[in-house]
Amino acid sequence: MALVAATVARGGAVTPRLFTDLETTVNQGYDGPSGATVSALRSMMRAVVTSGTGSALGRYGAVAGKTGTAQFGDGANAHGWFAGYRGDVAFAVLVEGAGTSGPAVSAAGKFLSGI
């Protein structure tokens, strides 16, 4: 999900890099979404933070992202998640068994406050 957020932030395909001193080898790349799709996603992801379920992150600058849950087992329980970006940093948070995205948003805020 961090790669998805990075693609939206950049506006095109992104090659993840795990180590600063080691290049990533790409065997098969991908095409990023169209400019119109990127524009729409940026707008919607920013709205999540300015007026939606990620509004607690508004104090950390121009953050954009998407909240969600992922049900598991019989569907009665869910993990909470937030994927987003600020500037050139993209990130994703998953809180197992959280039930809602709130704890993931909170964890993202702690992360953002440290960078």
MDAnalysis code that builds the backbone (N, CA, C; Angstrom):
import MDAnalysis as mda
import numpy as np

u = mda.Universe.empty(345, n_residues=115, atom_resindex=np.repeat(np.arange(115), 3), trajectory=True)
u.add_TopologyAttr("name", ["N", "CA", "C"] * 115)
u.add_TopologyAttr("resid", np.arange(1, 116))
u.add_TopologyAttr("resname", ["MET", "ALA", "LEU", "VAL", "ALA", "ALA", "THR", "VAL", "ALA", "ARG", "GLY", "GLY", "ALA", "VAL", "THR", "PRO", "ARG", "LEU", "PHE", "THR", "ASP", "LEU", "GLU", "THR", "THR", "VAL", "ASN", "GLN", "GLY", "TYR", "ASP", "GLY", "PRO", "SER", "GLY", "ALA", "THR", "VAL", "SER", "ALA", "LEU", "ARG", "SER", "MET", "MET", "ARG", "ALA", "VAL", "VAL", "THR", "SER", "GLY", "THR", "GLY", "SER", "ALA", "LEU", "GLY", "ARG", "TYR", "GLY", "ALA", "VAL", "ALA", "GLY", "LYS", "THR", "GLY", "THR", "ALA", "GLN", "PHE", "GLY", "ASP", "GLY", "ALA", "ASN", "ALA", "HIS", "GLY", "TRP", "PHE", "ALA", "GLY", "TYR", "ARG", "GLY", "ASP", "VAL", "ALA", "PHE", "ALA", "VAL", "LEU", "VAL", "GLU", "GLY", "ALA", "GLY", "THR", "SER", "GLY", "PRO", "ALA", "VAL", "SER", "ALA", "ALA", "GLY", "LYS", "PHE", "LEU", "SER", "GLY", "ILE"])
u.atoms.positions = np.array([
    [0.827, -1.190, 0.000],
    [0.000, 0.000, 0.000],
    [0.871, 1.254, 0.000],
    [2.046, 1.185, 0.602],
    [2.945, 2.331, 0.559],
    [3.368, 2.603, -0.882],
    [3.548, 1.565, -1.670],
    [3.900, 1.738, -3.074],
    [2.753, 2.381, -3.849],
    [1.528, 2.018, -3.532],
    [0.363, 2.648, -4.158],
    [0.349, 4.138, -3.829],
    [0.541, 4.470, -2.540],
    [0.561, 5.876, -2.130],
    [1.706, 6.627, -2.803],
    [2.858, 5.994, -2.914],
    [4.010, 6.630, -3.568],
    [3.733, 6.891, -5.042],
    [3.028, 5.978, -5.681],
    [2.676, 6.154, -7.090],
    [1.783, 7.373, -7.267],
    [0.816, 7.548, -6.376],
    [-0.067, 8.716, -6.440],
    [0.729, 9.986, -6.171],
    [1.576, 9.964, -5.155],
    [2.375, 11.150, -4.817],
    [3.270, 11.569, -5.970],
    [3.903, 10.604, -6.595],
    [4.840, 10.893, -7.690],
    [4.111, 11.185, -8.998],
    [2.962, 10.562, -9.177],
    [2.228, 10.726, -10.420],
    [2.643, 9.747, -11.485],
    [3.331, 8.691, -11.094],
    [3.776, 7.683, -12.040],
    [4.403, 6.513, -11.313],
    [4.871, 5.562, -12.076],
    [5.453, 4.341, -11.527],
    [6.636, 4.652, -10.618],
    [6.737, 3.901, -9.534],
    [7.798, 4.081, -8.548],
    [8.509, 2.745, -8.351],
    [9.817, 2.775, -8.290],
    [10.595, 1.594, -7.947],
    [11.002, 1.733, -6.495],
    [10.523, 0.853, -5.632],
    [10.885, 0.957, -4.217],
    [12.373, 0.731, -4.012],
    [12.894, 1.360, -2.993],
    [14.303, 1.220, -2.669],
    [14.408, 0.911, -1.183],
    [14.962, -0.232, -0.861],
    [15.059, -0.652, 0.531],
    [16.344, -0.197, 1.200],
    [17.394, 0.005, 0.420],
    [18.686, 0.404, 0.964],
    [19.206, 1.596, 0.176],
    [19.701, 2.614, 0.856],
    [20.179, 3.812, 0.158],
    [21.430, 3.548, -0.665],
    [22.214, 2.567, -0.286],
    [23.464, 2.314, -1.004],
    [23.399, 1.124, -1.962],
    [22.182, 0.632, -2.235],
    [22.031, -0.520, -3.122],
    [20.870, -0.270, -4.080],
    [21.157, -0.294, -5.368],
    [20.120, -0.088, -6.373],
    [19.161, -1.280, -6.404],
    [17.927, -1.002, -6.714],
    [16.928, -2.046, -6.865],
    [16.903, -2.498, -8.319],
    [16.957, -3.795, -8.538],
    [16.884, -4.342, -9.884],
    [15.426, -4.632, -10.212],
    [14.965, -4.125, -11.343],
    [13.575, -4.329, -11.752],
    [13.548, -5.328, -12.903],
    [12.896, -6.452, -12.678],
    [12.756, -7.456, -13.721],
    [11.557, -7.173, -14.611],
    [10.511, -6.651, -14.022],
    [9.311, -6.309, -14.779],
    [8.656, -5.125, -14.078],
    [8.558, -4.000, -14.764],
    [7.971, -2.806, -14.184],
    [6.477, -2.742, -14.402],
    [5.899, -1.591, -14.114],
    [4.478, -1.383, -14.313],
    [4.260, 0.039, -14.802],
    [3.135, 0.271, -15.418],
    [2.776, 1.611, -15.845],
    [1.928, 2.241, -14.757],
    [2.192, 3.498, -14.459],
    [1.380, 4.208, -13.484],
    [0.041, 4.590, -14.082],
    [-0.863, 5.089, -13.255],
    [-2.179, 5.501, -13.743],
    [-2.092, 6.761, -14.599],
    [-3.165, 7.053, -15.312],
    [-3.213, 8.252, -16.154],
    [-3.153, 9.509, -15.305],
    [-2.819, 10.615, -15.921],
    [-2.778, 11.899, -15.225],
    [-4.114, 12.262, -14.604],
    [-5.206, 11.980, -15.304],
    [-6.537, 12.277, -14.778],
    [-6.837, 11.440, -13.534],
    [-6.430, 10.181, -13.569],
    [-6.644, 9.313, -12.419],
    [-5.811, 9.781, -11.233],
    [-4.556, 10.133, -11.461],
    [-3.686, 10.640, -10.391],
    [-4.280, 11.900, -9.782],
    [-4.750, 12.800, -10.606],
    [-5.345, 14.042, -10.111],
    [-6.550, 13.766, -9.220],
    [-7.405, 12.872, -9.666],
    [-8.591, 12.517, -8.867],
    [-8.193, 11.851, -7.558],
    [-7.235, 10.928, -7.598],
    [-6.786, 10.253, -6.387],
    [-6.162, 11.233, -5.397],
    [-5.348, 12.147, -5.885],
    [-4.744, 13.146, -4.992],
    [-5.813, 13.959, -4.281],
    [-6.820, 14.376, -5.016],
    [-7.898, 15.159, -4.435],
    [-8.655, 14.359, -3.369],
    [-9.005, 13.134, -3.702],
    [-9.751, 12.308, -2.758],
    [-8.910, 11.943, -1.536],
    [-7.637, 11.631, -1.747],
    [-6.778, 11.262, -0.631],
    [-6.511, 12.455, 0.287],
    [-6.426, 13.632, -0.273],
    [-6.248, 14.825, 0.558],
    [-7.512, 15.087, 1.366],
    [-8.683, 14.875, 0.767],
    [-9.955, 15.093, 1.464],
    [-10.111, 14.157, 2.660],
    [-9.533, 12.958, 2.599],
    [-9.578, 12.037, 3.735],
    [-8.950, 12.695, 4.964],
    [-7.897, 13.485, 4.736],
    [-7.194, 14.130, 5.845],
    [-7.815, 15.481, 6.201],
    [-8.284, 16.220, 5.225],
    [-8.838, 17.545, 5.537],
    [-10.240, 17.487, 6.113],
    [-11.013, 16.464, 5.751],
    [-12.398, 16.447, 6.227],
    [-12.975, 15.051, 6.415],
    [-12.127, 14.049, 6.459],
    [-12.636, 12.681, 6.550],
    [-12.074, 11.909, 7.724],
    [-11.998, 10.613, 7.558],
    [-11.609, 9.708, 8.633],
    [-10.147, 9.824, 9.050],
    [-9.351, 10.538, 8.282],
    [-7.949, 10.756, 8.640],
    [-7.683, 12.169, 9.132],
    [-8.727, 12.870, 9.537],
    [-8.578, 14.295, 9.888],
    [-7.630, 14.545, 11.056],
    [-7.391, 13.565, 11.895],
    [-6.431, 13.732, 12.991],
    [-5.020, 13.992, 12.477],
    [-4.769, 13.691, 11.204],
    [-3.434, 13.893, 10.627],
    [-3.257, 15.291, 10.041],
    [-4.298, 16.104, 10.057],
    [-4.230, 17.442, 9.488],
    [-3.154, 18.323, 10.095],
    [-2.800, 18.100, 11.325],
    [-1.787, 18.933, 11.991],
    [-0.359, 18.602, 11.574],
    [-0.199, 17.579, 10.743],
    [1.138, 17.162, 10.323],
    [1.518, 17.641, 8.922],
    [0.850, 18.637, 8.416],
    [1.187, 19.187, 7.109],
    [0.293, 18.652, 6.014],
    [0.787, 18.709, 4.801],
    [0.004, 18.329, 3.622],
    [0.000, 16.812, 3.442],
    [-0.631, 16.126, 4.364],
    [-0.741, 14.671, 4.327],
    [-1.946, 14.301, 3.478],
    [-1.825, 13.245, 2.716],
    [-2.937, 12.695, 1.944],
    [-2.938, 11.193, 2.169],
    [-4.115, 10.576, 2.144],
    [-4.126, 9.139, 2.355],
    [-5.500, 8.530, 2.278],
    [-5.566, 7.278, 2.657],
    [-6.804, 6.505, 2.626],
    [-6.846, 5.604, 3.848],
    [-7.981, 5.619, 4.539],
    [-8.185, 4.723, 5.668],
    [-8.966, 3.504, 5.203],
    [-8.917, 2.458, 6.004],
    [-9.723, 1.293, 5.675],
    [-9.643, 0.229, 6.734],
    [-10.456, -0.782, 6.537],
    [-10.421, -1.967, 7.375],
    [-10.336, -3.189, 6.479],
    [-9.824, -4.250, 7.043],
    [-9.729, -5.520, 6.324],
    [-10.262, -6.610, 7.245],
    [-11.452, -7.088, 6.932],
    [-12.069, -8.124, 7.749],
    [-11.291, -9.434, 7.605],
    [-11.330, -10.220, 8.668],
    [-10.666, -11.523, 8.609],
    [-11.488, -12.550, 9.377],
    [-11.114, -13.797, 9.202],
    [-11.848, -14.884, 9.857],
    [-13.264, -14.962, 9.332],
    [-14.230, -14.964, 10.239],
    [-15.631, -15.045, 9.830],
    [-16.209, -13.682, 9.456],
    [-15.353, -12.658, 9.426],
    [-15.788, -11.317, 9.047],
    [-16.228, -10.453, 10.213],
    [-16.246, -11.013, 11.397],
    [-16.677, -10.260, 12.572],
    [-15.565, -9.365, 13.127],
    [-14.338, -9.618, 12.725],
    [-13.185, -8.844, 13.203],
    [-12.483, -8.190, 12.023],
    [-11.758, -7.100, 12.322],
    [-11.074, -6.391, 11.238],
    [-9.760, -5.793, 11.715],
    [-8.837, -5.711, 10.779],
    [-7.604, -4.959, 10.972],
    [-7.896, -3.533, 10.486],
    [-7.226, -2.544, 11.050],
    [-7.367, -1.171, 10.582],
    [-6.112, -0.738, 9.846],
    [-6.273, 0.087, 8.819],
    [-5.097, 0.524, 8.058],
    [-5.214, 1.973, 7.589],
    [-4.059, 2.544, 7.310],
    [-3.960, 3.864, 6.691],
    [-2.764, 3.816, 5.766],
    [-2.945, 4.278, 4.538],
    [-1.844, 4.399, 3.582],
    [-1.848, 5.833, 3.084],
    [-0.681, 6.446, 3.039],
    [-0.653, 7.835, 2.621],
    [0.729, 8.326, 2.258],
    [0.790, 9.650, 2.089],
    [2.057, 10.298, 1.772],
    [2.046, 11.735, 2.271],
    [3.240, 12.239, 2.478],
    [3.480, 13.651, 2.751],
    [4.787, 13.989, 2.054],
    [4.711, 14.912, 1.116],
    [5.909, 15.239, 0.342],
    [6.429, 14.015, -0.379],
    [7.704, 13.692, -0.152],
    [8.308, 12.553, -0.852],
    [8.383, 11.293, 0.021],
    [7.600, 11.255, 1.079],
    [7.565, 10.074, 1.945],
    [6.188, 9.416, 1.853],
    [6.181, 8.160, 1.440],
    [4.948, 7.374, 1.397],
    [5.054, 6.294, 2.461],
    [3.913, 5.931, 3.043],
    [3.927, 4.982, 4.144],
    [2.593, 4.258, 4.227],
    [2.595, 3.131, 4.914],
    [1.379, 2.368, 5.172],
    [1.459, 1.812, 6.586],
    [0.316, 1.821, 7.263],
    [0.231, 1.327, 8.640],
    [-0.898, 0.304, 8.697],
    [-0.645, -0.828, 9.325],
    [-1.659, -1.850, 9.568],
    [-1.643, -2.166, 11.059],
    [-2.807, -2.058, 11.693],
    [-2.924, -2.428, 13.103],
    [-3.830, -3.651, 13.179],
    [-3.238, -4.774, 13.518],
    [-3.972, -6.035, 13.553],
    [-5.056, -6.016, 14.628],
    [-6.241, -6.449, 14.252],
    [-7.342, -6.595, 15.183],
    [-7.894, -5.293, 15.736],
    [-7.595, -4.170, 15.118],
    [-8.010, -2.859, 15.637],
    [-9.509, -2.627, 15.528],
    [-10.153, -3.252, 14.581],
    [-11.590, -3.075, 14.398],
    [-11.955, -1.872, 13.547],
    [-11.178, -0.801, 13.652],
    [-11.389, 0.418, 12.862],
    [-10.041, 0.938, 12.384],
    [-10.074, 1.960, 11.548],
    [-8.834, 2.561, 11.059],
    [-8.232, 3.546, 12.053],
    [-8.970, 3.924, 13.089],
    [-8.500, 4.924, 14.046],
    [-7.117, 4.663, 14.623],
    [-6.835, 3.469, 15.125],
    [-5.500, 3.208, 15.656],
    [-4.394, 3.322, 14.593],
    [-4.685, 2.989, 13.357],
    [-3.694, 3.124, 12.287],
    [-3.436, 4.597, 11.984],
    [-4.481, 5.405, 12.010],
    [-4.324, 6.854, 11.817],
    [-3.461, 7.420, 12.939],
    [-3.721, 6.993, 14.156],
    [-2.929, 7.448, 15.301],
    [-1.457, 7.056, 15.152],
    [-1.203, 5.826, 14.745],
    [0.176, 5.368, 14.541],
    [0.847, 6.160, 13.425],
    [0.104, 6.480, 12.368],
    [0.660, 7.292, 11.285],
    [1.038, 8.676, 11.801],
    [0.221, 9.235, 12.692],
    [0.534, 10.532, 13.286],
    [1.826, 10.489, 14.083],
    [2.028, 9.417, 14.850],
    [3.281, 9.271, 15.610],
    [4.466, 9.202, 14.672],
    [4.314, 8.463, 13.580],
    [5.370, 8.377, 12.579],
    [5.670, 9.751, 11.989],
    [4.634, 10.453, 11.567],
    [4.812, 11.758, 10.930],
    [5.404, 12.788, 11.885],
    [5.090, 12.683, 13.154],
    [5.623, 13.653, 14.110],
    [7.115, 13.501, 14.292],
    [7.654, 12.349, 13.922],
    [9.073, 12.085, 14.072],
    [9.916, 12.363, 12.855],
    [9.292, 12.761, 11.751],
    [10.092, 13.020, 10.543],
    [9.929, 14.463, 10.094],
])
